[in-house]
Amino acid sequence: MIKSSELIINADGSIFHLHLKPEQIADNIILVGDPGRVELIGKLLTEIEFQVQNREFVSTTGKYNNQRVTIVSTGIGTDNIDIVVNELDALANINLVTREINPVHRKLNFIRIGTSGGLQDYLGVNSFVISQKAIGFDGLLNFYANRNSVSDLAFEEAFRKHTEWGKQLTSPYVVNCSELLLKKMHRDDTIAGVTISAPGFYGPQGRVLRLPLADPDLNEKIESFVFEGHKITNFEMECSAIYGLSKLLGHEALTICLIIANRLKKEANSDYHQSMETLIKLVLDRLTS
């Protein structure tokens, strides 16, 4: 039995942060950072069941191609992903009344749709990049047992060595996406790459405003890193935690990002909404096909 201090249930029977109940979530769950994007995707759904919001967590469930789909906004950062993925798993695999783990495991499909900055010159603005691997700069997975069982340890070691990873930094972890979802999503119009999830938008991604960087050359090391043919393609802020927690909890996960800026070419597209709508429809079509 899981104690009330570990699993907090609201008075209406919903889970603490998301304010969702077990029957409200579908097996296919789309994760977005921006709460406003839930409404954008929701316009493409039919038979909308509900919309609930608590803080930055906005959720809705409906149907697309006659299949049930849930959309949840996570806000920014892997700390929020820790909340969202754990609570969605609890809704699927814990009886909230008895506080006991369900005898039959329910597997969820998590697809994150996001925006990102490109780190290779061949990644044009408006490209769609699938994160085949995620590198976590955030350290979140290191707090959980058995992190090595879901991590690419050889990749981690090569990356630390190449970047001369600082002792004061959290140890990076590397996790692969779901092969099942990769087969569903990856086509000629997408690029498979390696994504870094940073614990911040400025210093951790090499941006300088008024504070200097601990390692001003880190981004150049990242861009030049190659391991078994894999290059690091982009920065974002959530993917690594989604992959790591999903693997440990027995779920499928994949991130696909719209490149809205290229850090090498110094190009950016602030008006990327049409491209985002194209990406959303692509994901929905392939997820439910």
KELO-197411 format. One record per residue (C-alpha): residue in one letter; x, y, z; residue number from 1. Coordinates in nm, 2 decimals. Each point is the difference from the previous one (the first is absolute). Last residue first. Layout:
residues N
A | X | Y | Z | NUM
...
***
This chain:
residues 289
S | -0.29 | 0.49 | -3.83 | 289
T | -0.07 | 0.18 | 0.33 | 288
L | 0.36 | 0.11 | 0.08 | 287
R | 0.08 | 0.07 | -0.36 | 286
D | -0.30 | 0.23 | -0.06 | 285
L | 0.04 | 0.17 | 0.34 | 284
V | 0.37 | 0.06 | -0.04 | 283
L | -0.03 | 0.15 | -0.36 | 282
K | -0.29 | 0.22 | 0.11 | 281
I | 0.20 | 0.14 | 0.28 | 280
L | 0.30 | 0.06 | -0.23 | 279
T | -0.20 | 0.19 | -0.25 | 278
E | -0.15 | 0.21 | 0.28 | 277
M | 0.35 | 0.07 | 0.12 | 276
S | 0.11 | 0.11 | -0.35 | 275
Q | -0.29 | 0.24 | -0.01 | 274
H | 0.09 | 0.14 | 0.34 | 273
Y | 0.37 | 0.07 | -0.07 | 272
D | -0.01 | 0.38 | 0.00 | 271
S | 0.32 | 0.05 | 0.21 | 270
N | 0.21 | -0.17 | -0.26 | 269
A | 0.37 | 0.01 | 0.09 | 268
E | 0.34 | -0.01 | -0.17 | 267
K | 0.34 | 0.05 | 0.16 | 266
K | 0.14 | -0.26 | -0.24 | 265
L | 0.16 | -0.20 | 0.28 | 264
R | -0.28 | 0.04 | 0.26 | 263
N | -0.27 | -0.09 | -0.25 | 262
A | -0.34 | 0.12 | 0.12 | 261
I | -0.37 | -0.12 | -0.01 | 260
I | 0.08 | -0.37 | -0.05 | 259
L | -0.33 | -0.18 | 0.05 | 258
C | 0.04 | -0.28 | 0.25 | 257
I | -0.09 | -0.37 | 0.02 | 256
T | 0.03 | -0.19 | 0.32 | 255
L | -0.07 | -0.37 | 0.05 | 254
A | -0.11 | -0.21 | 0.29 | 253
E | -0.13 | -0.36 | 0.06 | 252
H | -0.08 | -0.10 | 0.36 | 251
G | 0.15 | -0.26 | 0.25 | 250
L | 0.06 | 0.22 | 0.30 | 249
L | 0.38 | 0.01 | -0.02 | 248
K | -0.01 | 0.06 | -0.38 | 247
S | -0.27 | 0.27 | 0.04 | 246
L | 0.20 | 0.17 | 0.27 | 245
G | 0.32 | 0.02 | -0.21 | 244
Y | -0.17 | 0.10 | -0.32 | 243
I | -0.22 | 0.27 | 0.15 | 242
A | 0.29 | 0.13 | 0.21 | 241
S | 0.23 | 0.03 | -0.30 | 240
C | -0.26 | 0.18 | -0.22 | 239
E | -0.08 | 0.30 | 0.22 | 238
M | 0.22 | 0.31 | -0.06 | 237
E | 0.10 | 0.04 | -0.37 | 236
F | 0.33 | 0.01 | -0.18 | 235
N | 0.07 | -0.15 | -0.34 | 234
T | 0.19 | -0.22 | -0.24 | 233
I | 0.27 | -0.19 | 0.19 | 232
K | 0.18 | -0.23 | -0.25 | 231
H | -0.03 | -0.38 | -0.02 | 230
G | 0.22 | -0.20 | -0.23 | 229
E | 0.12 | -0.23 | 0.28 | 228
F | 0.08 | 0.30 | 0.21 | 227
V | 0.06 | 0.35 | -0.14 | 226
F | 0.06 | 0.32 | 0.20 | 225
S | 0.09 | 0.31 | -0.19 | 224
E | -0.32 | 0.19 | 0.08 | 223
I | 0.03 | -0.09 | 0.37 | 222
K | 0.36 | 0.11 | 0.02 | 221
E | -0.09 | 0.33 | -0.16 | 220
N | -0.29 | 0.04 | 0.25 | 219
L | 0.24 | -0.06 | 0.29 | 218
D | 0.26 | 0.26 | -0.10 | 217
P | -0.11 | 0.27 | 0.24 | 216
D | 0.03 | -0.24 | 0.29 | 215
A | -0.11 | 0.16 | 0.33 | 214
L | -0.20 | 0.25 | -0.20 | 213
P | 0.00 | 0.37 | 0.07 | 212
L | -0.31 | 0.17 | 0.15 | 211
R | -0.15 | 0.33 | -0.15 | 210
L | -0.16 | -0.15 | -0.31 | 209
V | 0.18 | -0.31 | -0.13 | 208
R | -0.18 | -0.30 | -0.16 | 207
G | 0.18 | -0.33 | 0.01 | 206
Q | -0.30 | -0.23 | 0.04 | 205
P | 0.05 | -0.05 | 0.37 | 204
G | 0.08 | 0.37 | 0.04 | 203
Y | -0.33 | 0.13 | -0.15 | 202
F | -0.30 | -0.24 | -0.04 | 201
G | 0.04 | -0.22 | 0.30 | 200
P | 0.03 | -0.36 | 0.12 | 199
A | 0.10 | -0.11 | -0.35 | 198
S | -0.14 | -0.30 | -0.19 | 197
I | 0.25 | -0.08 | -0.28 | 196
T | -0.14 | -0.17 | -0.31 | 195
V | 0.15 | -0.25 | -0.23 | 194
G | -0.13 | -0.03 | -0.35 | 193
A | -0.25 | -0.16 | -0.23 | 192
I | -0.12 | 0.24 | -0.27 | 191
T | -0.36 | 0.01 | -0.12 | 190
D | -0.16 | 0.04 | -0.35 | 189
D | 0.14 | -0.32 | -0.14 | 188
R | -0.18 | -0.20 | 0.27 | 187
H | 0.03 | -0.06 | 0.38 | 186
M | -0.32 | 0.00 | 0.20 | 185
K | -0.13 | -0.36 | 0.02 | 184
K | 0.33 | -0.17 | -0.01 | 183
L | 0.13 | 0.24 | 0.27 | 182
L | -0.30 | -0.07 | 0.21 | 181
L | 0.09 | -0.37 | 0.02 | 180
E | 0.37 | 0.06 | 0.04 | 179
S | -0.09 | 0.21 | 0.31 | 178
C | 0.27 | 0.28 | 0.05 | 177
N | 0.35 | -0.07 | 0.13 | 176
V | 0.14 | 0.12 | 0.33 | 175
V | 0.32 | 0.19 | 0.08 | 174
Y | 0.10 | 0.13 | 0.35 | 173
P | 0.21 | 0.30 | 0.08 | 172
S | 0.17 | 0.02 | 0.34 | 171
T | -0.09 | 0.32 | 0.18 | 170
L | 0.27 | 0.27 | -0.04 | 169
Q | 0.26 | 0.10 | 0.26 | 168
K | 0.24 | -0.27 | -0.14 | 167
G | 0.00 | 0.17 | -0.34 | 166
W | -0.04 | -0.22 | -0.31 | 165
E | 0.31 | -0.01 | -0.21 | 164
T | -0.24 | 0.03 | -0.30 | 163
H | 0.15 | -0.30 | -0.18 | 162
K | 0.04 | -0.21 | 0.32 | 161
R | -0.34 | 0.06 | 0.13 | 160
F | -0.16 | -0.07 | -0.34 | 159
A | 0.20 | -0.33 | -0.04 | 158
E | -0.11 | -0.11 | 0.35 | 157
E | -0.36 | 0.08 | -0.06 | 156
F | -0.01 | -0.17 | -0.34 | 155
A | 0.15 | -0.32 | 0.16 | 154
L | -0.25 | 0.01 | 0.28 | 153
D | -0.31 | 0.02 | -0.23 | 152
S | -0.26 | 0.01 | 0.28 | 151
V | -0.30 | -0.21 | 0.10 | 150
S | 0.17 | -0.25 | 0.23 | 149
N | 0.24 | 0.27 | 0.13 | 148
R | -0.29 | 0.19 | 0.16 | 147
N | -0.07 | -0.30 | 0.21 | 146
A | -0.10 | 0.20 | 0.31 | 145
Y | -0.13 | 0.36 | -0.05 | 144
F | 0.17 | 0.33 | 0.10 | 143
N | 0.25 | -0.02 | -0.29 | 142
L | -0.30 | 0.02 | -0.24 | 141
L | -0.04 | 0.37 | 0.09 | 140
G | 0.36 | 0.11 | -0.07 | 139
D | -0.11 | 0.29 | -0.22 | 138
F | 0.26 | -0.02 | -0.28 | 137
G | -0.20 | -0.29 | -0.14 | 136
I | 0.11 | -0.13 | -0.34 | 135
A | -0.29 | -0.13 | -0.21 | 134
K | 0.03 | -0.25 | -0.28 | 133
Q | -0.21 | -0.05 | -0.31 | 132
S | -0.14 | 0.35 | 0.06 | 131
I | -0.21 | 0.05 | -0.32 | 130
V | 0.08 | 0.33 | -0.17 | 129
F | -0.26 | 0.18 | -0.23 | 128
S | 0.17 | 0.28 | -0.19 | 127
N | -0.17 | 0.35 | 0.00 | 126
V | 0.34 | 0.18 | 0.01 | 125
G | 0.26 | -0.21 | -0.17 | 124
L | 0.20 | -0.27 | 0.17 | 123
Y | 0.30 | -0.06 | -0.23 | 122
D | 0.21 | 0.25 | 0.19 | 121
Q | -0.01 | -0.21 | 0.32 | 120
L | -0.11 | 0.13 | 0.35 | 119
G | -0.37 | 0.06 | -0.06 | 118
G | -0.22 | 0.18 | 0.25 | 117
S | -0.32 | -0.16 | 0.11 | 116
T | -0.38 | 0.01 | 0.01 | 115
G | -0.22 | -0.27 | 0.13 | 114
I | -0.23 | -0.30 | -0.06 | 113
R | 0.06 | -0.27 | 0.27 | 112
I | -0.15 | -0.34 | -0.08 | 111
F | -0.07 | -0.23 | 0.30 | 110
N | -0.15 | -0.34 | -0.07 | 109
L | -0.14 | -0.16 | 0.31 | 108
K | 0.03 | -0.37 | 0.12 | 107
R | -0.24 | -0.13 | 0.26 | 106
H | 0.15 | -0.26 | 0.24 | 105
V | -0.24 | -0.26 | 0.14 | 104
P | 0.00 | -0.06 | 0.38 | 103
N | -0.07 | 0.37 | 0.07 | 102
I | 0.23 | 0.16 | 0.26 | 101
E | -0.18 | 0.07 | 0.33 | 100
R | -0.12 | 0.33 | 0.13 | 99
T | -0.34 | -0.16 | 0.07 | 98
V | -0.20 | 0.29 | -0.15 | 97
L | 0.26 | 0.13 | -0.24 | 96
N | 0.05 | -0.34 | -0.15 | 95
I | 0.35 | 0.04 | -0.16 | 94
N | 0.10 | -0.09 | -0.35 | 93
A | -0.16 | 0.24 | -0.25 | 92
L | -0.07 | 0.30 | 0.23 | 91
A | 0.34 | -0.06 | 0.17 | 90
D | 0.17 | 0.00 | -0.34 | 89
L | -0.16 | 0.34 | -0.08 | 88
E | 0.12 | 0.13 | 0.34 | 87
N | 0.35 | -0.12 | -0.05 | 86
V | 0.02 | 0.14 | -0.35 | 85
V | -0.14 | 0.34 | 0.09 | 84
I | 0.19 | 0.06 | 0.32 | 83
D | 0.34 | -0.10 | -0.12 | 82
I | -0.07 | 0.18 | -0.32 | 81
N | -0.05 | 0.32 | 0.20 | 80
D | 0.36 | -0.04 | 0.14 | 79
T | 0.11 | -0.08 | -0.35 | 78
G | -0.07 | 0.36 | -0.11 | 77
I | -0.27 | 0.22 | -0.15 | 76
G | -0.38 | -0.03 | 0.04 | 75
T | -0.14 | -0.35 | -0.02 | 74
S | -0.31 | 0.04 | -0.22 | 73
V | -0.21 | -0.32 | -0.03 | 72
I | -0.18 | -0.13 | -0.31 | 71
T | -0.20 | -0.33 | 0.02 | 70
V | -0.09 | -0.20 | -0.31 | 69
R | -0.29 | -0.25 | -0.05 | 68
Q | -0.01 | -0.15 | -0.35 | 67
N | -0.28 | 0.07 | -0.25 | 66
N | 0.24 | 0.16 | -0.24 | 65
Y | 0.06 | 0.25 | 0.27 | 64
K | -0.20 | -0.01 | 0.32 | 63
G | -0.01 | 0.20 | 0.32 | 62
T | 0.18 | 0.06 | 0.33 | 61
T | 0.11 | 0.33 | 0.15 | 60
S | 0.27 | 0.11 | 0.24 | 59
V | 0.16 | 0.33 | 0.11 | 58
F | 0.28 | -0.01 | 0.25 | 57
E | 0.16 | 0.35 | 0.04 | 56
R | -0.19 | 0.07 | 0.32 | 55
N | -0.29 | -0.25 | 0.02 | 54
Q | -0.22 | -0.03 | -0.30 | 53
V | -0.27 | -0.24 | -0.12 | 52
Q | -0.16 | -0.05 | -0.33 | 51
F | -0.27 | -0.26 | -0.06 | 50
E | -0.13 | -0.28 | -0.23 | 49
I | 0.06 | 0.15 | -0.34 | 48
E | -0.19 | -0.22 | -0.25 | 47
T | 0.22 | 0.11 | -0.29 | 46
L | 0.36 | 0.12 | -0.01 | 45
L | 0.17 | 0.25 | -0.24 | 44
K | -0.10 | 0.30 | 0.22 | 43
G | 0.17 | -0.18 | 0.29 | 42
I | 0.34 | 0.04 | -0.16 | 41
L | -0.02 | 0.38 | 0.02 | 40
E | -0.18 | -0.01 | 0.34 | 39
V | 0.29 | -0.21 | 0.14 | 38
R | 0.25 | 0.23 | -0.17 | 37
G | -0.10 | 0.28 | 0.24 | 36
P | 0.14 | -0.19 | 0.29 | 35
D | 0.35 | 0.02 | -0.16 | 34
G | 0.22 | -0.30 | 0.07 | 33
V | -0.18 | -0.26 | -0.19 | 32
L | -0.05 | -0.37 | 0.08 | 31
I | -0.22 | -0.22 | -0.22 | 30
I | -0.14 | -0.31 | 0.17 | 29
N | -0.12 | -0.31 | -0.17 | 28
D | -0.13 | -0.26 | 0.25 | 27
A | -0.28 | 0.24 | 0.09 | 26
I | -0.05 | 0.19 | 0.33 | 25
Q | -0.33 | 0.09 | 0.16 | 24
E | -0.09 | -0.33 | 0.16 | 23
P | 0.30 | 0.03 | 0.24 | 22
K | -0.10 | 0.34 | 0.14 | 21
L | 0.17 | 0.33 | -0.08 | 20
H | 0.08 | 0.30 | 0.22 | 19
L | 0.35 | 0.01 | -0.15 | 18
H | 0.18 | 0.11 | 0.32 | 17
F | -0.16 | -0.22 | 0.27 | 16
I | -0.18 | -0.29 | -0.17 | 15
S | -0.37 | 0.02 | -0.02 | 14
G | -0.24 | -0.16 | 0.26 | 13
D | -0.21 | 0.31 | 0.06 | 12
A | 0.18 | 0.07 | 0.33 | 11
N | 0.34 | 0.00 | -0.18 | 10
I | 0.23 | -0.30 | 0.02 | 9
I | 0.37 | 0.02 | 0.11 | 8
L | 0.21 | -0.30 | -0.07 | 7
E | 0.32 | 0.00 | 0.22 | 6
S | -0.14 | 0.17 | 0.31 | 5
S | -0.32 | -0.20 | -0.03 | 4
K | 0.20 | -0.32 | 0.03 | 3
I | 0.01 | -0.26 | -0.28 | 2
M | -0.14 | -0.34 | 0.11 | 1
***
